[in-house]
Amino acid sequence: MENFSSGLGTYISGKIIKNRWVIQPSFRMQYYVSYATFSPEPRLGMKYNANEKLRFKMSGGRFSQNFTSASSDKDVVNLFNSLLSAPGSGDVQSVFVKENGKEKNIKNGLQYAWHAIFGLEYDLGKHININLEGYYKYFPQLSNINSNKIYDDAAIEFASKPDIFKKDFIIESGKSYGVDFLMKYSKKRLFIWAVYSYGKFTRWDGFQVYAPVFDRRHNINVVTSYAFGKKKDLELNVRWNLGSGLPYTPNAGFYQGETFANGVSSSYTTSNPNLVSNQLGGFNSQRLPYYHRLDITIKKQFIFKNKTFIEVIGSVTNAYNRKNIFYVNRVTSKTIYQFPILPSLGVSYKF
């Protein structure tokens, strides 16, 4: 399968400053040559400076892209995520049934989104800054690997079958919303950055609403940095991350698969097959346990007279050896964990 794309785009942007308002309207016109499709994309950013400490902001607009992931949402583990040009009209279904039951004619597999973001910034004194943002994103058209495919699209005998069961890619829609709370503290040698994120992302594939594999409900990151010494040439960095479990598809049960070794004369009532197969439960209907990890890094610089320097970096990843699940073998039920405590040492010379 050959895959290529080309496009032309033009972009215009302005900036208006009036009293306490800063307004930045912009407009992008994208033409996807390979798909013979124009995409008008208006965008707007605004900020209102209520006073010296408090600022309100918002942004939004329409966005598009001609890429789609080559990884399936049903893969248990993805070590490499590749991208392809968005599928053309012949590689996706011609009609997409929306979540409300209405039908939409599909011309190509380009992906579109509408974004709306609202937030505020507040300064708690000279050293602490707080940023709060809420967002809502609507994806009227997304493209994905078609995990419902069961027929060969090129075979004549399947010509009457629905496209949704024949095409390599599928059109979906999606919604995403959430809130981010960020606090930054900076004073002389100490820097602290802490953020909490709540988010929810769902997709509709024409059959069901499901949570994609990257839908994480809660996420916390805390980063601390401190510089030691008169020249601040010794630096300690600590990062702690906690995230709620990602969705996965559980096993609903197991059953013995009959091999019919003797053909039609096989007796399934007396045979004792060794092959065991699993029956999957609801797609991404369960969640993995919480994920958390502590990383510590120490950097030391040795500066020479000729302005060259050597930097020694020592680090410990997953410092308290947390067993975070990588995946579980469906057949043996063996749990495979991510990397354990991992120390490392590096030296670099810069000139």
Residue pairs with C-beta under 8 A, 6 or more apart in sequence:
1 168
3 84
3 85
4 34
4 85
5 32
5 33
5 34
5 35
5 66
5 85
5 86
6 32
6 33
6 34
7 30
7 31
7 32
7 33
7 34
7 66
8 30
8 31
8 33
9 28
9 29
9 30
9 31
10 28
10 29
11 26
11 27
11 28
11 29
12 26
12 27
12 28
13 24
13 25
13 26
13 27
14 24
14 25
14 26
15 22
15 23
15 24
16 22
16 23
16 24
16 25
17 23
20 48
20 49
20 50
21 46
21 47
21 48
21 49
22 46
22 47
22 48
22 49
23 44
23 45
23 46
24 44
24 45
24 46
25 42
25 43
25 44
25 45
26 42
26 43
26 44
26 45
26 61
27 40
27 41
27 42
27 43
28 40
28 41
28 43
29 38
29 39
29 40
29 41
30 38
30 39
30 41
30 64
31 37
31 38
31 39
32 39
32 66
32 108
32 110
34 66
34 85
34 88
35 66
35 86
35 88
35 89
35 107
35 108
35 110
37 107
37 108
37 110
39 62
39 64
39 110
39 112
40 62
41 61
41 62
41 63
41 64
42 61
42 62
43 59
43 60
43 61
43 62
44 58
44 59
44 60
44 61
45 57
45 58
45 59
46 57
46 58
46 59
47 55
47 56
47 57
48 55
48 56
48 57
49 55
50 56
52 123
53 122
53 123
53 124
54 120
54 121
54 122
54 123
55 120
55 121
55 122
56 119
56 120
57 118
57 119
57 120
57 121
58 116
58 117
58 118
58 119
59 115
59 116
59 117
60 114
60 115
60 116
60 117
61 114
61 115
62 112
62 113
62 114
63 112
63 113
63 114
63 115
64 110
64 111
64 112
64 113
65 86
65 110
65 111
66 85
66 86
66 110
66 111
67 83
67 84
67 85
67 86
67 111
68 83
68 84
68 85
68 86
68 87
68 109
68 111
68 143
68 144
68 169
69 81
69 82
69 83
69 84
69 144
69 145
70 81
70 82
70 83
70 84
70 145
71 78
71 81
71 82
71 145
72 144
72 145
72 147
73 144
73 145
73 147
73 210
73 212
73 213
73 284
74 147
74 249
74 283
75 213
76 248
76 327
76 330
77 326
77 327
78 213
86 108
86 109
86 110
86 111
86 143
87 108
87 109
87 143
87 167
87 168
87 169
88 108
88 109
89 106
89 107
89 108
89 109
91 109
91 167
91 168
91 169
92 106
92 108
92 109
92 143
92 163
92 167
92 169
92 170
92 171
93 106
93 162
93 163
93 164
93 167
93 170
93 171
93 206
94 105
94 106
94 163
95 103
95 104
95 105
95 106
95 163
96 103
96 104
96 105
96 106
96 141
96 171
96 173
96 206
97 103
97 104
97 206
98 104
98 173
98 204
99 173
99 204
99 209
106 141
106 171
109 143
109 169
109 171
110 141
110 143
111 139
111 141
111 142
111 143
112 139
112 140
112 141
113 137
113 138
113 139
113 140
114 137
114 138
114 139
114 140
115 135
115 136
115 137
116 135
116 136
116 137
117 133
117 134
117 135
118 133
118 134
118 135
119 131
119 132
119 133
119 134
120 131
120 132
121 129
121 130
121 131
122 129
122 130
122 132
123 129
123 130
124 130
127 185
127 186
127 187
128 183
128 184
128 185
129 183
129 184
130 181
130 182
130 183
131 180
131 181
131 182
131 183
131 184
132 179
132 180
132 181
132 182
133 179
133 180
133 182
134 177
134 178
134 179
134 180
135 176
135 177
135 178
135 179
135 180
136 175
136 176
136 177
137 175
137 176
137 177
138 174
138 175
139 173
139 174
139 175
139 176
140 173
141 171
141 172
141 173
142 171
142 172
142 173
142 174
142 203
143 169
143 170
143 171
143 172
144 169
144 170
144 172
144 203
144 205
145 168
145 169
145 170
146 164
146 167
146 168
146 169
146 170
147 170
148 164
148 165
148 170
148 205
148 207
149 165
149 166
149 167
149 168
150 165
151 158
151 161
151 165
151 166
152 158
152 166
153 166
153 167
153 168
158 166
164 170
164 206
170 205
170 206
171 206
172 203
172 204
172 205
172 206
173 203
173 204
174 201
174 202
174 203
174 204
174 212
175 201
175 202
176 199
176 200
176 201
176 202
177 199
177 200
178 197
178 198
178 199
178 200
179 197
179 198
179 199
180 195
180 196
180 197
181 195
181 196
181 197
182 193
182 194
182 195
183 192
183 193
183 194
183 195
184 191
184 192
184 193
185 191
185 192
185 193
186 192
189 226
189 227
189 228
189 232
190 224
190 225
190 226
191 223
191 224
191 225
191 226
192 222
192 223
192 224
192 225
193 221
193 222
193 223
193 224
194 220
194 221
194 222
194 223
195 220
195 221
196 218
196 219
196 220
197 218
197 219
197 220
198 217
198 218
198 219
199 215
199 216
199 217
199 219
200 215
200 217
201 211
201 212
201 214
201 215
202 209
202 210
202 211
202 212
202 215
203 209
203 210
203 211
203 212
208 283
210 283
210 284
211 247
211 284
212 247
212 284
213 246
213 247
213 248
213 284
214 246
215 246
215 247
215 284
216 243
216 244
216 245
216 246
217 244
218 242
218 243
218 244
219 241
219 242
219 243
219 244
220 240
220 241
220 242
220 243
221 239
221 240
221 241
222 239
222 240
222 241
223 237
223 238
223 239
224 237
224 238
224 239
225 235
225 236
225 237
225 238
226 235
226 236
227 233
227 234
227 235
228 234
228 235
228 236
231 303
233 300
233 301
233 302
233 303
234 298
234 299
234 300
234 301
235 298
235 299
235 300
236 296
236 297
236 298
237 296
237 297
237 298
237 299
238 294
238 295
238 296
238 297
239 294
239 295
239 297
240 292
240 293
240 294
240 295
241 291
241 292
241 293
242 290
242 291
242 292
243 290
243 291
243 292
244 287
244 290
244 291
245 287
245 288
245 289
245 290
245 291
246 287
246 288
246 291
247 284
247 285
247 286
247 287
247 288
248 284
248 286
248 287
248 288
249 280
249 281
249 282
249 283
249 284
249 285
249 286
250 280
250 281
250 282
250 285
250 286
251 278
251 279
251 280
251 281
251 330
252 278
252 279
252 280
252 281
253 278
253 279
254 276
254 277
254 278
254 279
255 276
255 277
255 278
255 279
256 273
256 275
256 276
256 277
257 273
257 275
257 276
257 277
258 266
258 268
258 271
258 273
259 273
259 275
260 266
260 268
261 271
276 331
278 330
278 331
288 325
289 325
291 324
291 325
292 322
292 324
293 317
293 318
293 322
293 324
294 318
294 319
294 320
294 322
295 315
295 316
295 317
295 318
295 319
296 315
296 316
296 319
297 313
297 314
297 315
297 316
298 313
298 314
298 315
299 311
299 312
299 313
300 311
300 312
301 309
301 310
301 311
302 309
302 310
302 311
302 312
303 309
306 351
307 351
308 349
308 350
308 351
309 349
309 350
310 347
310 348
310 349
310 350
311 347
311 348
311 349
311 350
312 345
312 346
312 347
313 345
313 346
313 347
313 348
314 343
314 344
314 345
314 346
315 343
315 344
315 345
316 341
316 342
316 343
316 344
317 339
317 341
317 342
317 343
317 344
318 324
318 338
318 339
318 340
318 341
318 342
319 341
320 341
321 340
321 341
323 337
323 340
324 337
324 338
325 335
325 336
325 337
325 338
326 336
326 337
326 338
327 336
328 334
328 335
328 336
329 335
329 336
